[in-house]
Amino acid sequence: MRNRFKAIFVIAATVVIMRAAAAVTPAAGQTPGSRGATPQSRRTADGKPDFSGIWQANTTAYWDLQTHEARPMVAQSGVYPDVPVLAAPVVALGTVGWIPPGLGVVEGDEIPYQAWAAQRKRENAANWLDRDPELKCYMPGVPRAMYLPYPFQILQSTNKVMMVFEFANAQPVEPYPGDAYMGHSVGHWEGDTLVVDVSSFTPYTWFDRSGNFHSDALHVVERYTAISPDAIRYEATIEDEKVFTRPWKISLPLYRRLEPNAQIMDFKCIEMVEETIYGHLRKQPLVKHWEGRIMAVDITRKIPPGEEVYDRLWSGNPPEEK
């Protein structure tokens, strides 16, 4: 798999971005800035805002970018056709199997899909458990990496900025140009705002766990602006002429983790999904049956036909190119 990191190298007015997952990394100099500090007091030697530290979003955007009510992760019709209940794959989870309600982060709360893409989004949502790349430990892409429910670290100096993500394993950087899950990012400063232009994506990442997707024509412009010593306003303008009718924008705060020992941990999800991805290839399945106090669940593996047996990301074809 390709790189999982995004770092920023500042050369004059140009900024090159790199994002990565990482092993356990203490946050050097991670000190709360709330003791009378202002955004202007946290700056690098060259006068730019200093974003160094451990950060994390506090939002339900990772479930759904738009405003949403509570709903089952995987649903089926209940006694009343218009009232969904937990479906078999998650019924044993009880309340944990429900997506929490949340306010949207999309400007106008509307994602302007083309007609064919709106249908694909609905299909993705209905088949979330089979299709979401996050469940298979694939790189989350941009902007999704910024609001996953995991902390990430920003390391910044006068000529370099790196964002290191807890989710997934770090991999070697492949040379550009070349399409990448995390895209190819170049940035610059506009006053105190770091502006990052991200392009050259693969079509194999989503924006959330509700099936919102894009094509390889995705183009993202991110803006990072300090709103306090311990908070950043993160904005991303998204355009994709193959999927959307116009550009659209998300906005949400990122918060500094204030624990004195804050650090990102090593979340090696690749090894955690081996059974999910490769279990159907075993002659003798390891997971056949689960039994709890009030229910028993039997698992039957399905081997996809033809070349689909090698496809570990999509249950069907990747997003259409229109």
Short mmCIF file of the C-alpha atoms (twelve columns), coordinates in Angstrom:
data_MODEL
# 
_entry.id   MODEL 
# 
loop_
_atom_site.group_PDB 
_atom_site.id 
_atom_site.type_symbol 
_atom_site.label_atom_id 
_atom_site.label_alt_id 
_atom_site.label_comp_id 
_atom_site.label_asym_id 
_atom_site.label_seq_id 
_atom_site.Cartn_x 
_atom_site.Cartn_y 
_atom_site.Cartn_z 
_atom_site.pdbx_PDB_model_num 
ATOM 1   C CA . MET A 1   0.000   0.000   0.000   1 
ATOM 2   C CA . ARG A 2   1.051   3.571   -0.599  1 
ATOM 3   C CA . ASN A 3   2.203   6.305   1.743   1 
ATOM 4   C CA . ARG A 4   0.122   7.315   4.724   1 
ATOM 5   C CA . PHE A 5   1.751   10.594  5.518   1 
ATOM 6   C CA . LYS A 6   1.473   14.232  4.644   1 
ATOM 7   C CA . ALA A 7   4.320   16.584  5.436   1 
ATOM 8   C CA . ILE A 8   4.780   20.220  4.643   1 
ATOM 9   C CA . PHE A 9   8.118   21.532  3.439   1 
ATOM 10  C CA . VAL A 10  8.133   25.311  3.350   1 
ATOM 11  C CA . ILE A 11  10.337  26.763  0.628   1 
ATOM 12  C CA . ALA A 12  9.850   30.495  0.218   1 
ATOM 13  C CA . ALA A 13  6.080   30.863  -0.294  1 
ATOM 14  C CA . THR A 14  5.560   27.278  -1.430  1 
ATOM 15  C CA . VAL A 15  4.551   24.456  0.908   1 
ATOM 16  C CA . VAL A 16  4.708   20.749  -0.024  1 
ATOM 17  C CA . ILE A 17  2.422   18.531  2.075   1 
ATOM 18  C CA . MET A 18  3.003   15.000  3.382   1 
ATOM 19  C CA . ARG A 19  0.675   13.036  5.693   1 
ATOM 20  C CA . ALA A 20  1.602   9.794   7.435   1 
ATOM 21  C CA . ALA A 21  0.572   7.258   10.003  1 
ATOM 22  C CA . ALA A 22  3.180   6.588   12.621  1 
ATOM 23  C CA . ALA A 23  4.369   4.573   15.570  1 
ATOM 24  C CA . VAL A 24  4.212   5.861   19.140  1 
ATOM 25  C CA . THR A 25  5.410   9.461   19.036  1 
ATOM 26  C CA . PRO A 26  5.529   11.729  22.097  1 
ATOM 27  C CA . ALA A 27  4.475   15.309  21.491  1 
ATOM 28  C CA . ALA A 28  7.624   17.251  22.180  1 
ATOM 29  C CA . GLY A 29  6.757   20.598  23.681  1 
ATOM 30  C CA . GLN A 30  3.087   19.663  24.043  1 
ATOM 31  C CA . THR A 31  2.021   22.322  26.514  1 
ATOM 32  C CA . PRO A 32  -1.422  23.876  26.842  1 
ATOM 33  C CA . GLY A 33  -1.595  27.403  25.522  1 
ATOM 34  C CA . SER A 34  -4.479  28.540  27.673  1 
ATOM 35  C CA . ARG A 35  -2.460  30.347  30.359  1 
ATOM 36  C CA . GLY A 36  -3.211  33.809  29.082  1 
ATOM 37  C CA . ALA A 37  -1.843  33.035  25.633  1 
ATOM 38  C CA . THR A 38  -3.303  34.292  22.371  1 
ATOM 39  C CA . PRO A 39  -3.078  32.805  18.878  1 
ATOM 40  C CA . GLN A 40  -0.356  35.356  18.110  1 
ATOM 41  C CA . SER A 41  1.805   34.126  21.015  1 
ATOM 42  C CA . ARG A 42  2.261   30.645  19.533  1 
ATOM 43  C CA . ARG A 43  4.534   31.288  16.568  1 
ATOM 44  C CA . THR A 44  7.613   29.842  14.950  1 
ATOM 45  C CA . ALA A 45  10.874  31.726  14.685  1 
ATOM 46  C CA . ASP A 46  9.834   33.158  11.322  1 
ATOM 47  C CA . GLY A 47  6.573   34.538  12.743  1 
ATOM 48  C CA . LYS A 48  4.172   31.949  11.316  1 
ATOM 49  C CA . PRO A 49  1.460   30.360  13.503  1 
ATOM 50  C CA . ASP A 50  2.880   27.323  15.295  1 
ATOM 51  C CA . PHE A 51  0.517   24.356  14.931  1 
ATOM 52  C CA . SER A 52  2.871   21.873  16.626  1 
ATOM 53  C CA . GLY A 53  1.108   19.444  18.965  1 
ATOM 54  C CA . ILE A 54  -1.419  16.616  19.176  1 
ATOM 55  C CA . TRP A 55  -4.805  17.414  17.610  1 
ATOM 56  C CA . GLN A 56  -8.151  15.708  17.238  1 
ATOM 57  C CA . ALA A 57  -11.569 16.552  15.829  1 
ATOM 58  C CA . ASN A 58  -14.594 16.306  18.129  1 
ATOM 59  C CA . THR A 59  -17.420 15.726  15.678  1 
ATOM 60  C CA . THR A 60  -19.575 12.990  14.145  1 
ATOM 61  C CA . ALA A 61  -18.401 13.977  10.645  1 
ATOM 62  C CA . TYR A 62  -16.512 10.686  10.405  1 
ATOM 63  C CA . TRP A 63  -19.920 8.993   10.425  1 
ATOM 64  C CA . ASP A 64  -21.718 11.465  8.189   1 
ATOM 65  C CA . LEU A 65  -20.661 14.881  6.906   1 
ATOM 66  C CA . GLN A 66  -24.275 16.027  6.848   1 
ATOM 67  C CA . THR A 67  -26.739 16.520  9.699   1 
ATOM 68  C CA . HIS A 68  -28.149 13.133  10.658  1 
ATOM 69  C CA . GLU A 69  -30.330 11.437  13.226  1 
ATOM 70  C CA . ALA A 70  -29.363 8.276   15.087  1 
ATOM 71  C CA . ARG A 71  -29.590 5.225   12.840  1 
ATOM 72  C CA . PRO A 72  -28.303 1.633   12.773  1 
ATOM 73  C CA . MET A 73  -24.863 1.011   11.307  1 
ATOM 74  C CA . VAL A 74  -26.485 -1.736  9.250   1 
ATOM 75  C CA . ALA A 75  -30.260 -1.506  9.112   1 
ATOM 76  C CA . GLN A 76  -33.293 -3.560  8.228   1 
ATOM 77  C CA . SER A 77  -37.006 -2.823  8.441   1 
ATOM 78  C CA . GLY A 78  -38.554 -3.477  11.812  1 
ATOM 79  C CA . VAL A 79  -42.123 -4.042  12.906  1 
ATOM 80  C CA . TYR A 80  -42.944 -0.695  11.350  1 
ATOM 81  C CA . PRO A 81  -41.533 -0.414  7.798   1 
ATOM 82  C CA . ASP A 82  -40.420 3.192   8.306   1 
ATOM 83  C CA . VAL A 83  -38.584 2.465   11.584  1 
ATOM 84  C CA . PRO A 84  -35.215 0.725   10.965  1 
ATOM 85  C CA . VAL A 85  -33.675 -1.700  13.428  1 
ATOM 86  C CA . LEU A 86  -30.261 -3.328  13.671  1 
ATOM 87  C CA . ALA A 87  -29.600 -5.905  10.971  1 
ATOM 88  C CA . ALA A 88  -27.973 -9.298  11.553  1 
ATOM 89  C CA . PRO A 89  -24.287 -8.247  11.168  1 
ATOM 90  C CA . VAL A 90  -24.492 -5.812  14.106  1 
ATOM 91  C CA . VAL A 91  -27.563 -6.855  16.077  1 
ATOM 92  C CA . ALA A 92  -25.448 -8.167  18.975  1 
ATOM 93  C CA . LEU A 93  -23.886 -4.717  19.411  1 
ATOM 94  C CA . GLY A 94  -27.064 -3.169  20.801  1 
ATOM 95  C CA . THR A 95  -26.609 0.571   21.371  1 
ATOM 96  C CA . VAL A 96  -23.037 0.409   20.058  1 
ATOM 97  C CA . GLY A 97  -24.474 -0.643  16.705  1 
ATOM 98  C CA . TRP A 98  -26.166 2.735   16.278  1 
ATOM 99  C CA . ILE A 99  -24.654 5.784   14.609  1 
ATOM 100 C CA . PRO A 100 -24.927 8.745   16.998  1 
ATOM 101 C CA . PRO A 101 -26.848 11.820  15.798  1 
ATOM 102 C CA . GLY A 102 -24.839 14.838  14.789  1 
ATOM 103 C CA . LEU A 103 -24.840 18.242  13.174  1 
ATOM 104 C CA . GLY A 104 -23.390 18.542  9.696   1 
ATOM 105 C CA . VAL A 105 -20.109 20.213  8.743   1 
ATOM 106 C CA . VAL A 106 -21.081 20.868  5.110   1 
ATOM 107 C CA . GLU A 107 -21.806 24.466  4.163   1 
ATOM 108 C CA . GLY A 108 -25.555 24.602  3.464   1 
ATOM 109 C CA . ASP A 109 -25.790 20.938  4.593   1 
ATOM 110 C CA . GLU A 110 -25.978 19.850  0.935   1 
ATOM 111 C CA . ILE A 111 -23.540 17.779  -1.123  1 
ATOM 112 C CA . PRO A 112 -24.260 18.621  -4.783  1 
ATOM 113 C CA . TYR A 113 -24.068 15.199  -6.435  1 
ATOM 114 C CA . GLN A 114 -24.803 14.609  -10.092 1 
ATOM 115 C CA . ALA A 115 -27.857 12.365  -10.520 1 
ATOM 116 C CA . TRP A 116 -25.917 9.158   -11.205 1 
ATOM 117 C CA . ALA A 117 -23.552 9.885   -8.281  1 
ATOM 118 C CA . ALA A 118 -26.418 10.500  -5.848  1 
ATOM 119 C CA . GLN A 119 -27.658 7.014   -6.658  1 
ATOM 120 C CA . ARG A 120 -24.163 5.581   -6.131  1 
ATOM 121 C CA . LYS A 121 -23.944 7.355   -2.774  1 
ATOM 122 C CA . ARG A 122 -27.212 5.727   -1.663  1 
ATOM 123 C CA . GLU A 123 -25.930 2.325   -2.777  1 
ATOM 124 C CA . ASN A 124 -22.679 2.895   -0.878  1 
ATOM 125 C CA . ALA A 125 -24.581 3.791   2.287   1 
ATOM 126 C CA . ALA A 126 -26.769 0.697   2.012   1 
ATOM 127 C CA . ASN A 127 -23.664 -1.477  1.496   1 
ATOM 128 C CA . TRP A 128 -21.393 0.334   3.944   1 
ATOM 129 C CA . LEU A 129 -20.167 -2.810  5.679   1 
ATOM 130 C CA . ASP A 130 -18.888 -4.234  2.372   1 
ATOM 131 C CA . ARG A 131 -17.580 -1.092  0.714   1 
ATOM 132 C CA . ASP A 132 -16.086 1.410   3.157   1 
ATOM 133 C CA . PRO A 133 -12.294 1.427   2.611   1 
ATOM 134 C CA . GLU A 134 -11.703 2.437   6.246   1 
ATOM 135 C CA . LEU A 135 -12.973 -0.951  7.419   1 
ATOM 136 C CA . LYS A 136 -10.152 -2.595  5.463   1 
ATOM 137 C CA . CYS A 137 -7.435  -0.274  6.827   1 
ATOM 138 C CA . TYR A 138 -6.931  1.603   3.582   1 
ATOM 139 C CA . MET A 139 -5.560  5.123   3.792   1 
ATOM 140 C CA . PRO A 140 -8.417  7.486   4.600   1 
ATOM 141 C CA . GLY A 141 -7.614  10.193  2.077   1 
ATOM 142 C CA . VAL A 142 -8.114  13.948  2.351   1 
ATOM 143 C CA . PRO A 143 -10.050 15.498  4.001   1 
ATOM 144 C CA . ARG A 144 -11.284 12.368  5.822   1 
ATOM 145 C CA . ALA A 145 -8.005  11.860  7.688   1 
ATOM 146 C CA . MET A 146 -8.536  15.151  9.504   1 
ATOM 147 C CA . TYR A 147 -11.769 14.173  11.285  1 
ATOM 148 C CA . LEU A 148 -11.416 10.436  11.862  1 
ATOM 149 C CA . PRO A 149 -11.857 9.638   15.588  1 
ATOM 150 C CA . TYR A 150 -8.097  9.303   16.137  1 
ATOM 151 C CA . PRO A 151 -5.529  11.894  17.215  1 
ATOM 152 C CA . PHE A 152 -2.810  13.122  14.892  1 
ATOM 153 C CA . GLN A 153 0.365   15.080  15.459  1 
ATOM 154 C CA . ILE A 154 1.670   18.205  13.739  1 
ATOM 155 C CA . LEU A 155 5.421   18.763  13.794  1 
ATOM 156 C CA . GLN A 156 6.467   22.205  12.584  1 
ATOM 157 C CA . SER A 157 9.642   24.190  12.150  1 
ATOM 158 C CA . THR A 158 10.440  27.248  10.080  1 
ATOM 159 C CA . ASN A 159 10.935  25.191  6.924   1 
ATOM 160 C CA . LYS A 160 9.052   21.956  7.494   1 
ATOM 161 C CA . VAL A 161 5.662   20.770  8.752   1 
ATOM 162 C CA . MET A 162 4.625   17.125  9.093   1 
ATOM 163 C CA . MET A 163 1.229   15.671  10.008  1 
ATOM 164 C CA . VAL A 164 1.502   12.195  11.513  1 
ATOM 165 C CA . PHE A 165 -1.663  10.104  11.832  1 
ATOM 166 C CA . GLU A 166 -2.373  7.335   14.303  1 
ATOM 167 C CA . PHE A 167 -4.657  5.408   11.950  1 
ATOM 168 C CA . ALA A 168 -2.912  2.625   9.978   1 
ATOM 169 C CA . ASN A 169 0.759   1.860   9.417   1 
ATOM 170 C CA . ALA A 170 3.265   4.222   7.837   1 
ATOM 171 C CA . GLN A 171 4.592   3.143   4.445   1 
ATOM 172 C CA . PRO A 172 7.485   4.415   2.311   1 
ATOM 173 C CA . VAL A 173 6.812   7.497   0.232   1 
ATOM 174 C CA . GLU A 174 6.379   6.896   -3.461  1 
ATOM 175 C CA . PRO A 175 7.763   9.495   -5.849  1 
ATOM 176 C CA . TYR A 176 5.421   11.955  -7.503  1 
ATOM 177 C CA . PRO A 177 3.838   12.501  -9.917  1 
ATOM 178 C CA . GLY A 178 1.580   9.572   -9.209  1 
ATOM 179 C CA . ASP A 179 -1.964  9.236   -7.947  1 
ATOM 180 C CA . ALA A 180 -2.130  8.511   -4.240  1 
ATOM 181 C CA . TYR A 181 -4.728  7.755   -1.611  1 
ATOM 182 C CA . MET A 182 -3.650  10.835  0.354   1 
ATOM 183 C CA . GLY A 183 -3.181  12.932  -2.781  1 
ATOM 184 C CA . HIS A 184 -0.307  15.242  -3.688  1 
ATOM 185 C CA . SER A 185 -0.319  18.376  -1.552  1 
ATOM 186 C CA . VAL A 186 1.316   21.747  -2.073  1 
ATOM 187 C CA . GLY A 187 0.685   24.697  0.203   1 
ATOM 188 C CA . HIS A 188 1.468   28.323  0.943   1 
ATOM 189 C CA . TRP A 189 0.759   30.904  3.620   1 
ATOM 190 C CA . GLU A 190 -1.932  33.528  3.178   1 
ATOM 191 C CA . GLY A 191 -1.261  35.737  6.159   1 
ATOM 192 C CA . ASP A 192 -1.751  33.502  9.200   1 
ATOM 193 C CA . THR A 193 -3.671  30.834  7.267   1 
ATOM 194 C CA . LEU A 194 -1.930  27.768  5.864   1 
ATOM 195 C CA . VAL A 195 -3.537  26.960  2.503   1 
ATOM 196 C CA . VAL A 196 -2.952  23.492  1.055   1 
ATOM 197 C CA . ASP A 197 -3.847  22.427  -2.498  1 
ATOM 198 C CA . VAL A 198 -4.360  18.663  -2.785  1 
ATOM 199 C CA . SER A 199 -4.716  16.749  -6.075  1 
ATOM 200 C CA . SER A 200 -3.683  13.501  -7.837  1 
ATOM 201 C CA . PHE A 201 -6.029  11.205  -5.902  1 
ATOM 202 C CA . THR A 202 -7.089  7.653   -6.524  1 
ATOM 203 C CA . PRO A 203 -10.901 7.149   -6.623  1 
ATOM 204 C CA . TYR A 204 -10.779 4.603   -3.811  1 
ATOM 205 C CA . THR A 205 -11.380 6.690   -0.678  1 
ATOM 206 C CA . TRP A 206 -14.565 8.007   0.893   1 
ATOM 207 C CA . PHE A 207 -15.373 11.169  2.817   1 
ATOM 208 C CA . ASP A 208 -17.200 9.422   5.692   1 
ATOM 209 C CA . ARG A 209 -18.934 6.196   6.751   1 
ATOM 210 C CA . SER A 210 -22.139 7.129   4.930   1 
ATOM 211 C CA . GLY A 211 -20.967 6.416   1.398   1 
ATOM 212 C CA . ASN A 212 -19.989 9.940   0.324   1 
ATOM 213 C CA . PHE A 213 -17.365 9.420   -2.369  1 
ATOM 214 C CA . HIS A 214 -15.385 11.006  -5.191  1 
ATOM 215 C CA . SER A 215 -13.552 10.116  -8.399  1 
ATOM 216 C CA . ASP A 216 -9.926  10.497  -9.450  1 
ATOM 217 C CA . ALA A 217 -10.765 14.078  -10.476 1 
ATOM 218 C CA . LEU A 218 -11.005 15.149  -6.822  1 
ATOM 219 C CA . HIS A 219 -9.377  18.466  -5.962  1 
ATOM 220 C CA . VAL A 220 -9.279  19.727  -2.363  1 
ATOM 221 C CA . VAL A 221 -8.139  23.097  -1.038  1 
ATOM 222 C CA . GLU A 222 -7.571  23.073  2.739   1 
ATOM 223 C CA . ARG A 223 -7.261  26.084  5.032   1 
ATOM 224 C CA . TYR A 224 -5.793  25.921  8.573   1 
ATOM 225 C CA . THR A 225 -6.397  29.001  10.734  1 
ATOM 226 C CA . ALA A 226 -5.696  29.347  14.472  1 
ATOM 227 C CA . ILE A 227 -8.791  30.484  16.379  1 
ATOM 228 C CA . SER A 228 -7.181  30.097  19.809  1 
ATOM 229 C CA . PRO A 229 -3.890  28.669  21.103  1 
ATOM 230 C CA . ASP A 230 -5.596  25.278  21.360  1 
ATOM 231 C CA . ALA A 231 -7.984  25.245  18.396  1 
ATOM 232 C CA . ILE A 232 -7.678  25.405  14.608  1 
ATOM 233 C CA . ARG A 233 -10.464 26.177  12.185  1 
ATOM 234 C CA . TYR A 234 -10.145 23.572  9.430   1 
ATOM 235 C CA . GLU A 235 -11.853 24.257  6.104   1 
ATOM 236 C CA . ALA A 236 -11.802 22.215  2.922   1 
ATOM 237 C CA . THR A 237 -13.266 23.203  -0.430  1 
ATOM 238 C CA . ILE A 238 -14.026 20.115  -2.522  1 
ATOM 239 C CA . GLU A 239 -14.519 19.899  -6.262  1 
ATOM 240 C CA . ASP A 240 -14.841 16.938  -8.613  1 
ATOM 241 C CA . GLU A 241 -16.354 17.588  -12.021 1 
ATOM 242 C CA . LYS A 242 -17.053 13.886  -12.566 1 
ATOM 243 C CA . VAL A 243 -19.167 13.531  -9.427  1 
ATOM 244 C CA . PHE A 244 -20.445 16.928  -8.237  1 
ATOM 245 C CA . THR A 245 -22.313 19.743  -9.973  1 
ATOM 246 C CA . ARG A 246 -20.301 22.455  -8.196  1 
ATOM 247 C CA . PRO A 247 -17.614 22.899  -5.520  1 
ATOM 248 C CA . TRP A 248 -18.711 22.528  -1.903  1 
ATOM 249 C CA . LYS A 249 -17.136 23.200  1.460   1 
ATOM 250 C CA . ILE A 250 -16.765 21.697  4.928   1 
ATOM 251 C CA . SER A 251 -15.654 23.475  8.082   1 
ATOM 252 C CA . LEU A 252 -14.924 22.170  11.591  1 
ATOM 253 C CA . PRO A 253 -12.622 22.871  14.540  1 
ATOM 254 C CA . LEU A 254 -9.595  20.786  15.474  1 
ATOM 255 C CA . TYR A 255 -8.687  20.736  19.167  1 
ATOM 256 C CA . ARG A 256 -5.326  20.415  20.854  1 
ATOM 257 C CA . ARG A 257 -5.023  17.475  23.243  1 
ATOM 258 C CA . LEU A 258 -4.063  19.098  26.541  1 
ATOM 259 C CA . GLU A 259 -2.941  16.077  28.564  1 
ATOM 260 C CA . PRO A 260 0.666   16.673  29.698  1 
ATOM 261 C CA . ASN A 261 1.648   13.236  28.360  1 
ATOM 262 C CA . ALA A 262 -0.368  13.462  25.119  1 
ATOM 263 C CA . GLN A 263 0.983   11.288  22.314  1 
ATOM 264 C CA . ILE A 264 -0.238  9.293   19.363  1 
ATOM 265 C CA . MET A 265 -0.162  5.518   19.721  1 
ATOM 266 C CA . ASP A 266 0.593   2.769   17.237  1 
ATOM 267 C CA . PHE A 267 -2.670  1.543   15.673  1 
ATOM 268 C CA . LYS A 268 -1.535  -1.211  13.279  1 
ATOM 269 C CA . CYS A 269 -4.891  -1.876  11.710  1 
ATOM 270 C CA . ILE A 270 -3.459  -3.872  8.783   1 
ATOM 271 C CA . GLU A 271 -2.989  -6.958  10.922  1 
ATOM 272 C CA . MET A 272 -6.398  -6.373  12.506  1 
ATOM 273 C CA . VAL A 273 -8.268  -6.848  9.228   1 
ATOM 274 C CA . GLU A 274 -6.440  -9.903  7.858   1 
ATOM 275 C CA . GLU A 275 -9.346  -12.191 8.676   1 
ATOM 276 C CA . THR A 276 -11.832 -9.718  7.209   1 
ATOM 277 C CA . ILE A 277 -9.935  -9.374  3.931   1 
ATOM 278 C CA . TYR A 278 -8.389  -12.812 3.474   1 
ATOM 279 C CA . GLY A 279 -10.571 -15.105 5.573   1 
ATOM 280 C CA . HIS A 280 -12.489 -16.400 2.553   1 
ATOM 281 C CA . LEU A 281 -9.236  -17.792 1.121   1 
ATOM 282 C CA . ARG A 282 -8.662  -20.234 3.985   1 
ATOM 283 C CA . LYS A 283 -9.464  -23.888 3.345   1 
ATOM 284 C CA . GLN A 284 -10.722 -24.113 6.919   1 
ATOM 285 C CA . PRO A 285 -12.334 -20.815 8.022   1 
ATOM 286 C CA . LEU A 286 -11.236 -19.675 11.463  1 
ATOM 287 C CA . VAL A 287 -14.433 -17.809 12.239  1 
ATOM 288 C CA . LYS A 288 -17.509 -19.998 11.814  1 
ATOM 289 C CA . HIS A 289 -19.655 -19.449 14.852  1 
ATOM 290 C CA . TRP A 290 -20.112 -17.038 17.738  1 
ATOM 291 C CA . GLU A 291 -22.352 -17.674 20.690  1 
ATOM 292 C CA . GLY A 292 -23.375 -15.287 23.418  1 
ATOM 293 C CA . ARG A 293 -25.828 -15.465 26.283  1 
ATOM 294 C CA . ILE A 294 -28.896 -14.458 24.285  1 
ATOM 295 C CA . MET A 295 -27.956 -15.245 20.679  1 
ATOM 296 C CA . ALA A 296 -25.751 -17.330 18.433  1 
ATOM 297 C CA . VAL A 297 -24.344 -16.159 15.102  1 
ATOM 298 C CA . ASP A 298 -23.155 -18.450 12.307  1 
ATOM 299 C CA . ILE A 299 -20.740 -17.080 9.702   1 
ATOM 300 C CA . THR A 300 -20.675 -18.374 6.133   1 
ATOM 301 C CA . ARG A 301 -17.836 -17.150 3.937   1 
ATOM 302 C CA . LYS A 302 -18.555 -16.178 0.343   1 
ATOM 303 C CA . ILE A 303 -15.845 -16.410 -2.299  1 
ATOM 304 C CA . PRO A 304 -16.344 -13.718 -4.962  1 
ATOM 305 C CA . PRO A 305 -16.463 -15.016 -8.528  1 
ATOM 306 C CA . GLY A 306 -13.687 -14.618 -11.084 1 
ATOM 307 C CA . GLU A 307 -11.223 -11.783 -10.630 1 
ATOM 308 C CA . GLU A 308 -13.325 -10.308 -7.833  1 
ATOM 309 C CA . VAL A 309 -11.685 -12.769 -5.469  1 
ATOM 310 C CA . TYR A 310 -8.604  -10.527 -5.588  1 
ATOM 311 C CA . ASP A 311 -10.490 -7.273  -5.096  1 
ATOM 312 C CA . ARG A 312 -10.074 -6.324  -1.441  1 
ATOM 313 C CA . LEU A 313 -11.471 -2.818  -1.634  1 
ATOM 314 C CA . TRP A 314 -14.701 -2.684  -3.613  1 
ATOM 315 C CA . SER A 315 -17.500 -5.205  -3.720  1 
ATOM 316 C CA . GLY A 316 -18.327 -3.858  -7.151  1 
ATOM 317 C CA . ASN A 317 -16.682 -1.437  -9.538  1 
ATOM 318 C CA . PRO A 318 -14.981 1.768   -8.353  1 
ATOM 319 C CA . PRO A 319 -16.871 5.014   -8.842  1 
ATOM 320 C CA . GLU A 320 -17.950 5.623   -12.388 1 
ATOM 321 C CA . GLU A 321 -16.175 8.221   -14.452 1 
ATOM 322 C CA . LYS A 322 -18.677 10.502  -16.087 1 
# 
